[in-house]
Amino acid sequence: MQVSLVPHDQLKEAQQARWLQWAEARAELQSPLVQPELLRRVHHVRGDLQVAVFEDEAGEAAFLPFRNDNETAIAPLGCLAGIQG
């Protein structure tokens, strides 16, 4: 398993498409609060949203968006607190 930290606005289109595919397949991820589009807007306003992209031999295995306030502390986004961790 490999993990890459990517600023939200630098996610590749294929990664965003995979994220949306997973969201459509799982009821708990269908909320607009966990869609890449809303998170893109949050990043546009805050500027500190990153995504941990977990990859295995088959490709992306998970996406975990988080705030990076000062590069020494990270926190889940408030809208995702109920499904993270």
C-alpha positions in Angstrom: 0.0 0.0 0.0 1.3 3.4 -1.0 -0.1 6.7 0.3 0.3 10.0 -1.5 -0.8 13.4 -0.2 -2.3 15.5 -2.9 -3.8 19.0 -2.7 -7.5 18.6 -3.6 -7.2 20.8 -6.7 -4.4 18.5 -8.1 -6.5 15.3 -8.0 -6.4 13.7 -11.5 -9.7 13.4 -13.4 -9.4 9.6 -13.2 -9.1 9.8 -9.5 -12.1 12.0 -9.1 -14.1 9.7 -11.4 -13.1 6.7 -9.3 -14.2 8.5 -6.1 -17.6 9.3 -7.6 -17.9 5.7 -8.7 -17.4 4.5 -5.2 -19.8 7.2 -3.8 -22.5 6.0 -6.2 -22.1 2.4 -5.1 -22.3 3.0 -1.3 -25.3 4.7 0.4 -23.3 6.3 3.1 -21.1 8.1 0.5 -24.0 9.5 -1.6 -24.4 12.6 0.5 -23.4 15.8 -1.3 -21.2 16.5 1.8 -18.7 13.9 0.7 -18.6 14.5 -3.0 -15.4 15.7 -4.7 -17.3 18.8 -6.1 -18.2 20.2 -2.6 -14.7 19.4 -1.4 -13.2 21.3 -4.4 -15.3 24.3 -3.4 -14.1 24.0 0.2 -10.5 23.9 -1.0 -11.1 27.0 -3.1 -12.3 28.9 -0.1 -9.9 27.5 2.6 -6.9 26.5 0.5 -5.8 23.9 3.0 -7.7 20.8 1.8 -5.6 17.7 0.9 -6.4 14.2 0.0 -4.5 11.1 1.2 -4.7 8.8 -1.8 -4.2 5.2 -0.9 -3.1 2.9 -3.7 -2.4 -0.8 -4.0 -1.5 -3.0 -7.0 -5.0 -2.6 -8.4 -5.0 1.2 -8.2 -6.7 3.6 -5.9 -8.0 1.9 -2.8 -9.2 4.9 -0.7 -9.4 8.6 -0.6 -9.2 10.5 2.7 -9.7 14.3 2.5 -8.4 16.3 5.4 -7.5 19.9 6.4 -3.8 20.7 6.8 -3.8 23.8 8.9 -0.1 24.4 9.5 1.7 21.3 8.2 2.1 20.0 11.7 -1.5 19.2 12.5 -4.2 17.6 10.4 -7.9 17.3 11.0 -10.9 15.6 9.4 -13.3 17.9 7.6 -16.3 18.6 9.8 -18.7 17.3 7.1 -16.8 14.0 7.0 -16.4 13.4 10.8 -19.2 10.9 10.9 -17.6 8.5 8.3 -13.9 8.9 9.0 -12.0 6.8 11.4 
